[in-house]
Amino acid sequence: MSESDDISARLTALETVVSQLITHLAVRSDDPAGWVETRKVLALTAVNAREVAGVARLRDAVSGFFHQAESVAEDYSYPSGRGTPRPFAR
């Protein structure tokens, strides 16, 4: 395995673990969709603050990274005043 393949595999593993962690934390919050949106905005703000080439690609990557967490969070979110409270959410 070349060095770039090794780095790619490690990044894929890291992305998978972080994505699962974000999803887990989101569904345990009082507002899963809002929680994920806040983390996404913070990540995009950090990307925009960097002065590097390819910022557009980084923004696309960050948005894509949060796609799974956003989907799961929506499934766990209830409109205000509706749904059953989740006592395990804290």
Biopython code that builds the backbone (N, CA, C, O; Angstrom):
import numpy as np
from Bio.PDB.StructureBuilder import StructureBuilder

atoms = [
    (1, "MET", "N", (0.846, -1.167, 0.000)),
    (1, "MET", "CA", (0.000, 0.000, 0.000)),
    (1, "MET", "C", (0.896, 1.237, 0.000)),
    (1, "MET", "O", (1.824, 1.351, 0.801)),
    (2, "SER", "N", (0.602, 2.145, -0.903)),
    (2, "SER", "CA", (1.398, 3.368, -0.975)),
    (2, "SER", "C", (1.043, 4.296, 0.191)),
    (2, "SER", "O", (0.040, 4.105, 0.879)),
    (3, "GLU", "N", (1.886, 5.296, 0.388)),
    (3, "GLU", "CA", (1.655, 6.234, 1.481)),
    (3, "GLU", "C", (0.339, 6.992, 1.294)),
    (3, "GLU", "O", (-0.387, 7.221, 2.261)),
    (4, "SER", "N", (0.032, 7.380, 0.062)),
    (4, "SER", "CA", (-1.220, 8.113, -0.173)),
    (4, "SER", "C", (-2.431, 7.207, 0.055)),
    (4, "SER", "O", (-3.460, 7.672, 0.544)),
    (5, "ASP", "N", (-2.325, 5.923, -0.290)),
    (5, "ASP", "CA", (-3.422, 4.984, -0.018)),
    (5, "ASP", "C", (-3.619, 4.807, 1.482)),
    (5, "ASP", "O", (-4.749, 4.727, 1.964)),
    (6, "ASP", "N", (-2.512, 4.746, 2.212)),
    (6, "ASP", "CA", (-2.577, 4.612, 3.662)),
    (6, "ASP", "C", (-3.244, 5.834, 4.288)),
    (6, "ASP", "O", (-4.097, 5.695, 5.165)),
    (7, "ILE", "N", (-2.865, 7.017, 3.846)),
    (7, "ILE", "CA", (-3.459, 8.256, 4.358)),
    (7, "ILE", "C", (-4.946, 8.307, 4.009)),
    (7, "ILE", "O", (-5.768, 8.701, 4.837)),
    (8, "SER", "N", (-5.283, 7.917, 2.806)),
    (8, "SER", "CA", (-6.681, 7.907, 2.383)),
    (8, "SER", "C", (-7.508, 6.951, 3.245)),
    (8, "SER", "O", (-8.617, 7.290, 3.656)),
    (9, "ALA", "N", (-6.978, 5.773, 3.516)),
    (9, "ALA", "CA", (-7.691, 4.796, 4.347)),
    (9, "ALA", "C", (-7.877, 5.328, 5.768)),
    (9, "ALA", "O", (-8.940, 5.163, 6.367)),
    (10, "ARG", "N", (-6.836, 5.965, 6.298)),
    (10, "ARG", "CA", (-6.944, 6.522, 7.654)),
    (10, "ARG", "C", (-7.968, 7.654, 7.702)),
    (10, "ARG", "O", (-8.736, 7.753, 8.659)),
    (11, "LEU", "N", (-7.986, 8.501, 6.685)),
    (11, "LEU", "CA", (-8.961, 9.587, 6.644)),
    (11, "LEU", "C", (-10.386, 9.048, 6.531)),
    (11, "LEU", "O", (-11.306, 9.581, 7.151)),
    (12, "THR", "N", (-10.566, 7.996, 5.744)),
    (12, "THR", "CA", (-11.884, 7.380, 5.614)),
    (12, "THR", "C", (-12.336, 6.820, 6.956)),
    (12, "THR", "O", (-13.489, 6.996, 7.348)),
    (13, "ALA", "N", (-11.434, 6.149, 7.656)),
    (13, "ALA", "CA", (-11.771, 5.609, 8.975)),
    (13, "ALA", "C", (-12.108, 6.728, 9.949)),
    (13, "ALA", "O", (-13.080, 6.628, 10.698)),
    (14, "LEU", "N", (-11.317, 7.787, 9.943)),
    (14, "LEU", "CA", (-11.560, 8.924, 10.829)),
    (14, "LEU", "C", (-12.906, 9.574, 10.517)),
    (14, "LEU", "O", (-13.670, 9.888, 11.429)),
    (15, "GLU", "N", (-13.193, 9.773, 9.251)),
    (15, "GLU", "CA", (-14.464, 10.372, 8.851)),
    (15, "GLU", "C", (-15.634, 9.514, 9.313)),
    (15, "GLU", "O", (-16.643, 10.040, 9.783)),
    (16, "THR", "N", (-15.505, 8.201, 9.183)),
    (16, "THR", "CA", (-16.574, 7.292, 9.600)),
    (16, "THR", "C", (-16.815, 7.378, 11.106)),
    (16, "THR", "O", (-17.960, 7.459, 11.551)),
    (17, "VAL", "N", (-15.751, 7.361, 11.877)),
    (17, "VAL", "CA", (-15.880, 7.423, 13.336)),
    (17, "VAL", "C", (-16.486, 8.758, 13.765)),
    (17, "VAL", "O", (-17.403, 8.781, 14.587)),
    (18, "VAL", "N", (-15.993, 9.858, 13.226)),
    (18, "VAL", "CA", (-16.503, 11.176, 13.601)),
    (18, "VAL", "C", (-17.962, 11.328, 13.174)),
    (18, "VAL", "O", (-18.766, 11.896, 13.914)),
    (19, "SER", "N", (-18.308, 10.833, 12.001)),
    (19, "SER", "CA", (-19.689, 10.899, 11.538)),
    (19, "SER", "C", (-20.621, 10.142, 12.476)),
    (19, "SER", "O", (-21.700, 10.630, 12.814)),
    (20, "GLN", "N", (-20.204, 8.952, 12.895)),
    (20, "GLN", "CA", (-21.021, 8.177, 13.834)),
    (20, "GLN", "C", (-21.146, 8.892, 15.174)),
    (20, "GLN", "O", (-22.221, 8.894, 15.773)),
    (21, "LEU", "N", (-20.075, 9.491, 15.645)),
    (21, "LEU", "CA", (-20.101, 10.218, 16.906)),
    (21, "LEU", "C", (-21.041, 11.416, 16.824)),
    (21, "LEU", "O", (-21.838, 11.644, 17.734)),
    (22, "ILE", "N", (-20.953, 12.173, 15.748)),
    (22, "ILE", "CA", (-21.827, 13.335, 15.565)),
    (22, "ILE", "C", (-23.280, 12.892, 15.517)),
    (22, "ILE", "O", (-24.139, 13.519, 16.137)),
    (23, "THR", "N", (-23.565, 11.816, 14.788)),
    (23, "THR", "CA", (-24.929, 11.306, 14.695)),
    (23, "THR", "C", (-25.431, 10.878, 16.075)),
    (23, "THR", "O", (-26.560, 11.193, 16.451)),
    (24, "HIS", "N", (-24.603, 10.167, 16.824)),
    (24, "HIS", "CA", (-24.974, 9.707, 18.159)),
    (24, "HIS", "C", (-25.272, 10.887, 19.084)),
    (24, "HIS", "O", (-26.275, 10.880, 19.798)),
    (25, "LEU", "N", (-24.414, 11.886, 19.072)),
    (25, "LEU", "CA", (-24.624, 13.055, 19.926)),
    (25, "LEU", "C", (-25.857, 13.848, 19.500)),
    (25, "LEU", "O", (-26.579, 14.379, 20.344)),
    (26, "ALA", "N", (-26.095, 13.925, 18.204)),
    (26, "ALA", "CA", (-27.248, 14.677, 17.712)),
    (26, "ALA", "C", (-28.558, 14.064, 18.192)),
    (26, "ALA", "O", (-29.434, 14.782, 18.672)),
    (27, "VAL", "N", (-28.702, 12.759, 18.069)),
    (27, "VAL", "CA", (-29.976, 12.141, 18.431)),
    (27, "VAL", "C", (-30.211, 12.152, 19.937)),
    (27, "VAL", "O", (-31.332, 11.908, 20.384)),
    (28, "ARG", "N", (-29.192, 12.427, 20.716)),
    (28, "ARG", "CA", (-29.353, 12.504, 22.169)),
    (28, "ARG", "C", (-29.617, 13.937, 22.642)),
    (28, "ARG", "O", (-29.791, 14.170, 23.838)),
    (29, "SER", "N", (-29.647, 14.881, 21.729)),
    (29, "SER", "CA", (-29.899, 16.273, 22.111)),
    (29, "SER", "C", (-31.403, 16.561, 22.082)),
    (29, "SER", "O", (-32.189, 15.758, 21.580)),
    (30, "ASP", "N", (-31.786, 17.706, 22.623)),
    (30, "ASP", "CA", (-33.199, 18.107, 22.624)),
    (30, "ASP", "C", (-33.670, 18.508, 21.231)),
    (30, "ASP", "O", (-34.852, 18.383, 20.914)),
    (31, "ASP", "N", (-32.760, 18.984, 20.408)),
    (31, "ASP", "CA", (-33.086, 19.437, 19.050)),
    (31, "ASP", "C", (-32.037, 18.863, 18.091)),
    (31, "ASP", "O", (-31.087, 19.557, 17.728)),
    (32, "PRO", "N", (-32.203, 17.604, 17.679)),
    (32, "PRO", "CA", (-31.174, 16.966, 16.851)),
    (32, "PRO", "C", (-30.823, 17.732, 15.578)),
    (32, "PRO", "O", (-29.646, 17.915, 15.265)),
    (33, "ALA", "N", (-31.839, 18.179, 14.850)),
    (33, "ALA", "CA", (-31.564, 18.894, 13.596)),
    (33, "ALA", "C", (-30.819, 20.198, 13.854)),
    (33, "ALA", "O", (-29.892, 20.538, 13.120)),
    (34, "GLY", "N", (-31.212, 20.920, 14.878)),
    (34, "GLY", "CA", (-30.529, 22.167, 15.227)),
    (34, "GLY", "C", (-29.102, 21.930, 15.689)),
    (34, "GLY", "O", (-28.205, 22.717, 15.389)),
    (35, "TRP", "N", (-28.898, 20.841, 16.421)),
    (35, "TRP", "CA", (-27.565, 20.496, 16.909)),
    (35, "TRP", "C", (-26.626, 20.244, 15.742)),
    (35, "TRP", "O", (-25.504, 20.749, 15.717)),
    (36, "VAL", "N", (-27.094, 19.455, 14.768)),
    (36, "VAL", "CA", (-26.268, 19.158, 13.589)),
    (36, "VAL", "C", (-26.021, 20.421, 12.782)),
    (36, "VAL", "O", (-24.904, 20.655, 12.321)),
    (37, "GLU", "N", (-27.055, 21.239, 12.609)),
    (37, "GLU", "CA", (-26.897, 22.479, 11.832)),
    (37, "GLU", "C", (-25.860, 23.396, 12.475)),
    (37, "GLU", "O", (-25.056, 24.012, 11.776)),
    (38, "THR", "N", (-25.878, 23.486, 13.794)),
    (38, "THR", "CA", (-24.893, 24.321, 14.491)),
    (38, "THR", "C", (-23.480, 23.816, 14.241)),
    (38, "THR", "O", (-22.584, 24.612, 13.962)),
    (39, "ARG", "N", (-23.262, 22.505, 14.334)),
    (39, "ARG", "CA", (-21.927, 21.935, 14.103)),
    (39, "ARG", "C", (-21.488, 22.157, 12.659)),
    (39, "ARG", "O", (-20.314, 22.412, 12.393)),
    (40, "LYS", "N", (-22.432, 22.057, 11.733)),
    (40, "LYS", "CA", (-22.104, 22.276, 10.321)),
    (40, "LYS", "C", (-21.693, 23.731, 10.092)),
    (40, "LYS", "O", (-20.709, 24.001, 9.404)),
    (41, "VAL", "N", (-22.443, 24.659, 10.667)),
    (41, "VAL", "CA", (-22.113, 26.084, 10.523)),
    (41, "VAL", "C", (-20.742, 26.371, 11.125)),
    (41, "VAL", "O", (-19.946, 27.102, 10.535)),
    (42, "LEU", "N", (-20.461, 25.802, 12.297)),
    (42, "LEU", "CA", (-19.150, 26.004, 12.917)),
    (42, "LEU", "C", (-18.030, 25.458, 12.031)),
    (42, "LEU", "O", (-16.989, 26.098, 11.882)),
    (43, "ALA", "N", (-18.238, 24.293, 11.450)),
    (43, "ALA", "CA", (-17.224, 23.705, 10.575)),
    (43, "ALA", "C", (-17.021, 24.549, 9.324)),
    (43, "ALA", "O", (-15.886, 24.779, 8.906)),
    (44, "LEU", "N", (-18.114, 25.012, 8.727)),
    (44, "LEU", "CA", (-17.996, 25.844, 7.526)),
    (44, "LEU", "C", (-17.339, 27.185, 7.844)),
    (44, "LEU", "O", (-16.584, 27.713, 7.029)),
    (45, "THR", "N", (-17.618, 27.730, 9.009)),
    (45, "THR", "CA", (-16.980, 28.976, 9.425)),
    (45, "THR", "C", (-15.474, 28.787, 9.562)),
    (45, "THR", "O", (-14.692, 29.646, 9.154)),
    (46, "ALA", "N", (-15.077, 27.663, 10.136)),
    (46, "ALA", "CA", (-13.648, 27.373, 10.278)),
    (46, "ALA", "C", (-12.981, 27.202, 8.917)),
    (46, "ALA", "O", (-11.851, 27.649, 8.720)),
    (47, "VAL", "N", (-13.670, 26.560, 7.980)),
    (47, "VAL", "CA", (-13.128, 26.379, 6.624)),
    (47, "VAL", "C", (-12.999, 27.726, 5.938)),
    (47, "VAL", "O", (-11.979, 28.002, 5.307)),
    (48, "ASN", "N", (-14.013, 28.564, 6.050)),
    (48, "ASN", "CA", (-13.993, 29.871, 5.391)),
    (48, "ASN", "C", (-12.912, 30.784, 5.962)),
    (48, "ASN", "O", (-12.423, 31.677, 5.270)),
    (49, "ALA", "N", (-12.539, 30.566, 7.213)),
    (49, "ALA", "CA", (-11.510, 31.397, 7.841)),
    (49, "ALA", "C", (-10.113, 31.070, 7.321)),
    (49, "ALA", "O", (-9.193, 31.877, 7.458)),
    (50, "ARG", "N", (-9.956, 29.905, 6.735)),
    (50, "ARG", "CA", (-8.649, 29.514, 6.206)),
    (50, "ARG", "C", (-8.435, 30.142, 4.833)),
    (50, "ARG", "O", (-9.357, 30.231, 4.023)),
    (51, "GLU", "N", (-7.247, 30.559, 4.599)),
    (51, "GLU", "CA", (-6.919, 31.134, 3.297)),
    (51, "GLU", "C", (-6.092, 30.118, 2.529)),
    (51, "GLU", "O", (-4.872, 30.238, 2.413)),
    (52, "VAL", "N", (-6.784, 29.116, 2.009)),
    (52, "VAL", "CA", (-6.118, 28.062, 1.248)),
    (52, "VAL", "C", (-6.800, 27.919, -0.105)),
    (52, "VAL", "O", (-7.956, 28.303, -0.288)),
    (53, "ALA", "N", (-6.061, 27.365, -1.032)),
    (53, "ALA", "CA", (-6.640, 27.093, -2.347)),
    (53, "ALA", "C", (-7.647, 25.957, -2.211)),
    (53, "ALA", "O", (-7.460, 25.048, -1.403)),
    (54, "GLY", "N", (-8.686, 26.011, -2.981)),
    (54, "GLY", "CA", (-9.673, 24.943, -2.970)),
    (54, "GLY", "C", (-10.679, 25.025, -1.834)),
    (54, "GLY", "O", (-11.195, 23.999, -1.390)),
    (55, "VAL", "N", (-10.964, 26.236, -1.358)),
    (55, "VAL", "CA", (-11.922, 26.403, -0.265)),
    (55, "VAL", "C", (-13.296, 25.893, -0.687)),
    (55, "VAL", "O", (-14.021, 25.330, 0.134)),
    (56, "ALA", "N", (-13.657, 26.075, -1.921)),
    (56, "ALA", "CA", (-14.960, 25.591, -2.403)),
    (56, "ALA", "C", (-15.045, 24.072, -2.275)),
    (56, "ALA", "O", (-16.083, 23.539, -1.881)),
    (57, "ARG", "N", (-13.966, 23.377, -2.603)),
    (57, "ARG", "CA", (-13.951, 21.912, -2.452)),
    (57, "ARG", "C", (-14.072, 21.517, -0.995)),
    (57, "ARG", "O", (-14.756, 20.547, -0.670)),
    (58, "LEU", "N", (-13.410, 22.264, -0.106)),
    (58, "LEU", "CA", (-13.514, 21.980, 1.330)),
    (58, "LEU", "C", (-14.936, 22.193, 1.835)),
    (58, "LEU", "O", (-15.448, 21.394, 2.619)),
    (59, "ARG", "N", (-15.576, 23.277, 1.381)),
    (59, "ARG", "CA", (-16.973, 23.523, 1.790)),
    (59, "ARG", "C", (-17.875, 22.398, 1.324)),
    (59, "ARG", "O", (-18.740, 21.948, 2.075)),
    (60, "ASP", "N", (-17.687, 21.935, 0.094)),
    (60, "ASP", "CA", (-18.486, 20.822, -0.428)),
    (60, "ASP", "C", (-18.244, 19.556, 0.384)),
    (60, "ASP", "O", (-19.178, 18.804, 0.665)),
    (61, "ALA", "N", (-16.997, 19.324, 0.758)),
    (61, "ALA", "CA", (-16.662, 18.140, 1.550)),
    (61, "ALA", "C", (-17.314, 18.212, 2.929)),
    (61, "ALA", "O", (-17.843, 17.213, 3.416)),
    (62, "VAL", "N", (-17.280, 19.377, 3.555)),
    (62, "VAL", "CA", (-17.903, 19.538, 4.876)),
    (62, "VAL", "C", (-19.414, 19.328, 4.764)),
    (62, "VAL", "O", (-20.010, 18.640, 5.592)),
    (63, "SER", "N", (-20.022, 19.912, 3.758)),
    (63, "SER", "CA", (-21.467, 19.735, 3.574)),
    (63, "SER", "C", (-21.819, 18.272, 3.341)),
    (63, "SER", "O", (-22.796, 17.768, 3.895)),
    (64, "GLY", "N", (-21.036, 17.601, 2.534)),
    (64, "GLY", "CA", (-21.268, 16.177, 2.283)),
    (64, "GLY", "C", (-21.075, 15.340, 3.526)),
    (64, "GLY", "O", (-21.796, 14.367, 3.745)),
    (65, "PHE", "N", (-20.104, 15.715, 4.342)),
    (65, "PHE", "CA", (-19.828, 14.992, 5.578)),
    (65, "PHE", "C", (-21.033, 15.006, 6.511)),
    (65, "PHE", "O", (-21.325, 14.008, 7.169)),
    (66, "PHE", "N", (-21.725, 16.131, 6.567)),
    (66, "PHE", "CA", (-22.850, 16.266, 7.479)),
    (66, "PHE", "C", (-24.155, 15.706, 6.924)),
    (66, "PHE", "O", (-25.162, 15.682, 7.632)),
    (67, "HIS", "N", (-24.158, 15.258, 5.681)),
    (67, "HIS", "CA", (-25.398, 14.787, 5.053)),
    (67, "HIS", "C", (-26.049, 13.650, 5.844)),
    (67, "HIS", "O", (-27.249, 13.709, 6.116)),
    (68, "GLN", "N", (-25.295, 12.628, 6.217)),
    (68, "GLN", "CA", (-25.858, 11.491, 6.951)),
    (68, "GLN", "C", (-26.406, 11.939, 8.307)),
    (68, "GLN", "O", (-27.509, 11.551, 8.693)),
    (69, "ALA", "N", (-25.645, 12.745, 9.016)),
    (69, "ALA", "CA", (-26.097, 13.218, 10.330)),
    (69, "ALA", "C", (-27.367, 14.052, 10.208)),
    (69, "ALA", "O", (-28.247, 13.964, 11.064)),
    (70, "GLU", "N", (-27.474, 14.861, 9.151)),
    (70, "GLU", "CA", (-28.679, 15.668, 8.937)),
    (70, "GLU", "C", (-29.894, 14.778, 8.692)),
    (70, "GLU", "O", (-30.980, 15.054, 9.201)),
    (71, "SER", "N", (-29.715, 13.715, 7.916)),
    (71, "SER", "CA", (-30.817, 12.795, 7.624)),
    (71, "SER", "C", (-31.308, 12.107, 8.893)),
    (71, "SER", "O", (-32.512, 12.022, 9.136)),
    (72, "VAL", "N", (-30.382, 11.625, 9.688)),
    (72, "VAL", "CA", (-30.756, 10.939, 10.931)),
    (72, "VAL", "C", (-31.390, 11.923, 11.903)),
    (72, "VAL", "O", (-32.396, 11.605, 12.537)),
    (73, "ALA", "N", (-30.817, 13.108, 12.028)),
    (73, "ALA", "CA", (-31.343, 14.104, 12.961)),
    (73, "ALA", "C", (-32.765, 14.500, 12.602)),
    (73, "ALA", "O", (-33.591, 14.703, 13.491)),
    (74, "GLU", "N", (-33.063, 14.612, 11.318)),
    (74, "GLU", "CA", (-34.426, 14.937, 10.900)),
    (74, "GLU", "C", (-35.394, 13.860, 11.339)),
    (74, "GLU", "O", (-36.510, 14.160, 11.764)),
    (75, "ASP", "N", (-34.976, 12.599, 11.241)),
    (75, "ASP", "CA", (-35.837, 11.492, 11.654)),
    (75, "ASP", "C", (-36.127, 11.530, 13.145)),
    (75, "ASP", "O", (-37.176, 11.056, 13.582)),
    (76, "TYR", "N", (-35.212, 12.087, 13.934)),
    (76, "TYR", "CA", (-35.374, 12.144, 15.379)),
    (76, "TYR", "C", (-35.948, 13.458, 15.869)),
    (76, "TYR", "O", (-36.198, 13.610, 17.065)),
    (77, "SER", "N", (-36.161, 14.400, 14.983)),
    (77, "SER", "CA", (-36.676, 15.709, 15.379)),
    (77, "SER", "C", (-38.193, 15.718, 15.311)),
    (77, "SER", "O", (-38.800, 15.094, 14.440)),
    (78, "TYR", "N", (-38.781, 16.428, 16.234)),
    (78, "TYR", "CA", (-40.222, 16.614, 16.248)),
    (78, "TYR", "C", (-40.503, 18.089, 16.075)),
    (78, "TYR", "O", (-39.781, 18.928, 16.615)),
    (79, "PRO", "N", (-41.550, 18.418, 15.324)),
    (79, "PRO", "CA", (-41.939, 19.831, 15.262)),
    (79, "PRO", "C", (-42.284, 20.324, 16.666)),
    (79, "PRO", "O", (-42.703, 19.533, 17.511)),
    (80, "SER", "N", (-42.116, 21.588, 16.918)),
    (80, "SER", "CA", (-42.377, 22.157, 18.246)),
    (80, "SER", "C", (-43.766, 21.777, 18.740)),
    (80, "SER", "O", (-44.762, 21.935, 18.034)),
    (81, "GLY", "N", (-43.808, 21.278, 19.955)),
    (81, "GLY", "CA", (-45.088, 20.949, 20.565)),
    (81, "GLY", "C", (-45.671, 19.623, 20.139)),
    (81, "GLY", "O", (-46.758, 19.265, 20.592)),
    (82, "ARG", "N", (-44.988, 18.879, 19.284)),
    (82, "ARG", "CA", (-45.515, 17.599, 18.807)),
    (82, "ARG", "C", (-44.568, 16.487, 19.191)),
    (82, "ARG", "O", (-43.393, 16.721, 19.477)),
    (83, "GLY", "N", (-45.081, 15.293, 19.194)),
    (83, "GLY", "CA", (-44.245, 14.135, 19.438)),
    (83, "GLY", "C", (-44.123, 13.806, 20.911)),
    (83, "GLY", "O", (-44.629, 14.512, 21.783)),
    (84, "THR", "N", (-43.453, 12.739, 21.142)),
    (84, "THR", "CA", (-43.252, 12.259, 22.502)),
    (84, "THR", "C", (-41.879, 12.707, 22.993)),
    (84, "THR", "O", (-40.883, 12.522, 22.294)),
    (85, "PRO", "N", (-41.815, 13.286, 24.175)),
    (85, "PRO", "CA", (-40.498, 13.684, 24.687)),
    (85, "PRO", "C", (-39.601, 12.453, 24.858)),
    (85, "PRO", "O", (-40.073, 11.376, 25.221)),
    (86, "ARG", "N", (-38.332, 12.624, 24.598)),
    (86, "ARG", "CA", (-37.387, 11.522, 24.744)),
    (86, "ARG", "C", (-36.648, 11.721, 26.068)),
    (86, "ARG", "O", (-35.778, 12.587, 26.150)),
    (87, "PRO", "N", (-36.967, 10.951, 27.098)),
    (87, "PRO", "CA", (-36.351, 11.177, 28.404)),
    (87, "PRO", "C", (-34.852, 10.937, 28.423)),
    (87, "PRO", "O", (-34.169, 11.439, 29.316)),
    (88, "PHE", "N", (-34.319, 10.192, 27.474)),
    (88, "PHE", "CA", (-32.883, 9.912, 27.458)),
    (88, "PHE", "C", (-32.074, 11.038, 26.843)),
    (88, "PHE", "O", (-30.850, 10.938, 26.759)),
    (89, "ALA", "N", (-32.722, 12.098, 26.414)),
    (89, "ALA", "CA", (-32.043, 13.175, 25.685)),
    (89, "ALA", "C", (-31.348, 14.137, 26.632)),
    (89, "ALA", "O", (-31.809, 15.272, 26.755)),
    (90, "ARG", "N", (-30.337, 13.785, 27.268)),
    (90, "ARG", "CA", (-29.464, 14.657, 28.055)),
    (90, "ARG", "C", (-28.527, 13.852, 28.818)),
    (90, "ARG", "O", (-27.701, 14.395, 29.551)),
]
sb = StructureBuilder()
sb.init_structure("model")
sb.init_model(0)
sb.init_chain("A")
sb.init_seg("    ")
for serial, (resi, resn, name, xyz) in enumerate(atoms, 1):
    if name == "N":
        sb.init_residue(resn, " ", resi, " ")
    sb.init_atom(name, np.array(xyz, "f"), 0.0, 1.0, " ", f" {name:<3s}", serial, name[0])
structure = sb.get_structure()
